Amino acid sequence: MADVVVIGGGAAGMAAAIEAARCGDRVTVLERMDRVGKKILATGNGRCNLMNMDELRYPRGTAFAGRVLALFGAEEQKVFWQHLGLRLRVEDGGRAYPVSGQASSVLDMLRLAMEASGVKVDTGVQAERIRRDKHGFSVQSQDRTYRAQRVIVAGGGCAQPKLGSNGSCYPLLAELGHRIIRPEPVLTQLMTETDKIRGLSGIRVKCAVKVVCQDRVLHEERGEALFSDYGVSGVCVMQCAGYVRPGSMLVMDLLEGMGFQSAEEMTEELLRRKSLWGNVPMEQLMTGLCVSRVASALCLAAGVQWKNRTAGSLTKREARQIAETTGAFTLKVKGLKGFDNAQVTRGGVDCREFNPENMESLLVPGLHAAGEVLDVDGDCGGFNLMFAFGSGILAGRNGR
Ligand SMILES: Cc1cc2nc3c(=O)[nH]c(=O)nc-3n(C[C@H](O)[C@H](O)[C@H](O)COP(=O)(O)OP(=O)(O)OC[C@H]3O[C@@H](n4cnc5c(N)ncnc54)[C@H](O)[C@@H]3O)c2cc1C
């Protein structure tokens, strides 16, 4: 029986603790917050999208995540959850949720499993240093030293520090010789020029979005975007954040969301409406296609005078300009919302310095890392929790 200290009581840390205890280790979890798993409660809008049954989507750490999840991926995790007593429902795009629809049931199951397997949890304890000596490791907090033969660092990245992960684990690993790749926020909202979207705050639109820089398309998504005072959010837009480079544009195609296959089709429809509704104020021309505030923003961006005119005065050229702008509503990206808003951290501890079979350091035997503290990030859809749980289990199991 080995003494194992797990730093961080998040998804990866709790999975590691449960598995190490199941393998017979004496486990203590150190959690800096007043309770474990605060972030889990916020995931998936409170529903916790805890894994994904479709193809893997890890823009960063692709190969490493693939090797970890080849050993403990969706199928194995499904069995793990069933064994704990958590039943899952798989929705569109392979996204898996607890059948209760509540993130709290995921956390409750993990807490119950830790309790049942004798894991000790010390909350309100921030690990401040890890030292290695001939007997193993000592982990120091402000007022205590914990001894262990193995240490599993699962303190997450920097995303949403109010939920616990504050980047404090990077220096612990750096001091032991590990390389830290500069952390950046991903899966976060885009700050854009605001003139073109003034008055649209709170409006959702179905669209295809792409990030374009110097005529190169860096990334494309489709889904629902949400306008706000500072720019644009929504899952499809947040998914683009990791691809934004200085000078990027966000190009939104709203045609399909309005039921059109092409700008030509929309042009024809606008001209048909013109002939039917000649005396109607032009502001009504897009009624039923989108809300009026979006219609005026599109006309403004298309350079078409919209006020104090009748639909009958719309020219063919203007109809085409409005339709083309609807297909490519373009906003300059000014930046990304930071770690306070981001769901995930890109960067962190270099995963090439860890063995994906048991998450053990290749530099310091007995030291492990799991979850978001590593330089692995996945797309929205359950990929980040799936990596956290999978890598946590492998770290706890340690090849046994
Ligand atoms: C709002 C939101 C929604 C999300 N939704 C989803 C989703 O639906 N699906 C999905 O797959 N992913 C989602 N994510 C991402 C996912 O939650 C994280 O990738 C995942 O929780 C990472 O798990 P982790 O255990 O590595 O780190 P964390 O969950 O961040 O846990 C780290 C823990 O370590 C503790 N800690 C940190 N440093 C120390 C220290 N020095 N000493 C002691 N304790 C320490 C922290 O307090 C924290 O409890 C979401 C994230 C956010 C913020």
Ligand as a Chemical Component Dictionary entry (heavy atoms), coordinates in Angstrom:
data_LIG
# 
_chem_comp.id                   LIG 
_chem_comp.type                 NON-POLYMER 
_chem_comp.pdbx_formal_charge   0 
_chem_comp.three_letter_code    LIG 
# 
loop_
_chem_comp_atom.comp_id 
_chem_comp_atom.atom_id 
_chem_comp_atom.alt_atom_id 
_chem_comp_atom.type_symbol 
_chem_comp_atom.charge 
_chem_comp_atom.model_Cartn_x 
_chem_comp_atom.model_Cartn_y 
_chem_comp_atom.model_Cartn_z 
_chem_comp_atom.pdbx_ordinal 
LIG C1  C1  C 0 -18.327 27.092 -17.206 1  
LIG C2  C2  C 0 -17.604 25.848 -17.708 2  
LIG C3  C3  C 0 -18.329 24.887 -18.391 3  
LIG C4  C4  C 0 -17.682 23.753 -18.869 4  
LIG N1  N1  N 0 -18.412 22.774 -19.470 5  
LIG C5  C5  C 0 -17.819 21.646 -19.878 6  
LIG C6  C6  C 0 -18.572 20.566 -20.386 7  
LIG O1  O1  O 0 -19.808 20.579 -20.406 8  
LIG N2  N2  N 0 -17.896 19.470 -20.839 9  
LIG C7  C7  C 0 -16.529 19.368 -20.769 10 
LIG O2  O2  O 0 -15.969 18.359 -21.199 11 
LIG N3  N3  N 0 -15.794 20.364 -20.230 12 
LIG C8  C8  C 0 -16.396 21.467 -19.769 13 
LIG N4  N4  N 0 -15.649 22.462 -19.202 14 
LIG C9  C9  C 0 -14.181 22.231 -19.038 15 
LIG C10 C10 C 0 -13.946 21.241 -17.875 16 
LIG O3  O3  O 0 -14.732 21.607 -16.784 17 
LIG C11 C11 C 0 -12.477 21.205 -17.452 18 
LIG O4  O4  O 0 -11.660 20.946 -18.564 19 
LIG C12 C12 C 0 -12.240 20.108 -16.405 20 
LIG O5  O5  O 0 -13.040 20.372 -15.266 21 
LIG C13 C13 C 0 -10.779 20.027 -15.999 22 
LIG O6  O6  O 0 -10.686 19.155 -14.919 23 
LIG P1  P1  P 0 -9.416  19.184 -13.949 24 
LIG O7  O7  O 0 -9.734  18.263 -12.836 25 
LIG O8  O8  O 0 -8.187  18.954 -14.733 26 
LIG O9  O9  O 0 -9.318  20.666 -13.435 27 
LIG P2  P2  P 0 -10.372 21.506 -12.549 28 
LIG O10 O10 O 0 -11.736 21.016 -12.767 29 
LIG O11 O11 O 0 -10.070 22.917 -12.823 30 
LIG O12 O12 O 0 -10.000 21.122 -11.060 31 
LIG C14 C14 C 0 -8.784  21.497 -10.467 32 
LIG C15 C15 C 0 -8.978  21.524 -8.978  33 
LIG O13 O13 O 0 -7.718  21.692 -8.342  34 
LIG C16 C16 C 0 -7.820  22.667 -7.321  35 
LIG N5  N5  N 0 -6.479  23.260 -7.181  36 
LIG C17 C17 C 0 -5.822  24.021 -8.070  37 
LIG N6  N6  N 0 -4.583  24.318 -7.612  38 
LIG C18 C18 C 0 -4.470  23.727 -6.396  39 
LIG C19 C19 C 0 -3.422  23.653 -5.427  40 
LIG N7  N7  N 0 -2.238  24.249 -5.616  41 
LIG N8  N8  N 0 -3.654  22.974 -4.274  42 
LIG C20 C20 C 0 -4.860  22.371 -4.043  43 
LIG N9  N9  N 0 -5.882  22.416 -4.933  44 
LIG C21 C21 C 0 -5.672  23.056 -6.107  45 
LIG C22 C22 C 0 -8.880  23.617 -7.822  46 
LIG O14 O14 O 0 -9.491  24.330 -6.777  47 
LIG C23 C23 C 0 -9.850  22.681 -8.536  48 
LIG O15 O15 O 0 -10.850 22.194 -7.671  49 
LIG C24 C24 C 0 -16.275 23.589 -18.690 50 
LIG C25 C25 C 0 -15.567 24.562 -17.987 51 
LIG C26 C26 C 0 -16.217 25.681 -17.492 52 
LIG C27 C27 C 0 -15.429 26.698 -16.732 53 
# 
loop_
_chem_comp_bond.comp_id 
_chem_comp_bond.atom_id_1 
_chem_comp_bond.atom_id_2 
_chem_comp_bond.value_order 
_chem_comp_bond.pdbx_ordinal 
LIG C1  C2  SING 1  
LIG C2  C3  SING 2  
LIG C2  C26 DOUB 3  
LIG C3  C4  DOUB 4  
LIG C4  N1  SING 5  
LIG C4  C24 SING 6  
LIG N1  C5  DOUB 7  
LIG C5  C6  SING 8  
LIG C5  C8  SING 9  
LIG C6  O1  DOUB 10 
LIG C6  N2  SING 11 
LIG N2  C7  SING 12 
LIG C7  O2  DOUB 13 
LIG C7  N3  SING 14 
LIG N3  C8  DOUB 15 
LIG C8  N4  SING 16 
LIG N4  C9  SING 17 
LIG N4  C24 SING 18 
LIG C9  C10 SING 19 
LIG C10 O3  SING 20 
LIG C10 C11 SING 21 
LIG C11 O4  SING 22 
LIG C11 C12 SING 23 
LIG C12 O5  SING 24 
LIG C12 C13 SING 25 
LIG C13 O6  SING 26 
LIG O6  P1  SING 27 
LIG P1  O7  DOUB 28 
LIG P1  O8  SING 29 
LIG P1  O9  SING 30 
LIG O9  P2  SING 31 
LIG P2  O10 DOUB 32 
LIG P2  O11 SING 33 
LIG P2  O12 SING 34 
LIG O12 C14 SING 35 
LIG C14 C15 SING 36 
LIG C15 O13 SING 37 
LIG C15 C23 SING 38 
LIG O13 C16 SING 39 
LIG C16 N5  SING 40 
LIG C16 C22 SING 41 
LIG N5  C17 SING 42 
LIG N5  C21 SING 43 
LIG C17 N6  DOUB 44 
LIG N6  C18 SING 45 
LIG C18 C19 SING 46 
LIG C18 C21 DOUB 47 
LIG C19 N7  SING 48 
LIG C19 N8  DOUB 49 
LIG N8  C20 SING 50 
LIG C20 N9  DOUB 51 
LIG N9  C21 SING 52 
LIG C22 O14 SING 53 
LIG C22 C23 SING 54 
LIG C23 O15 SING 55 
LIG C24 C25 DOUB 56 
LIG C25 C26 SING 57 
LIG C26 C27 SING 58 
# 
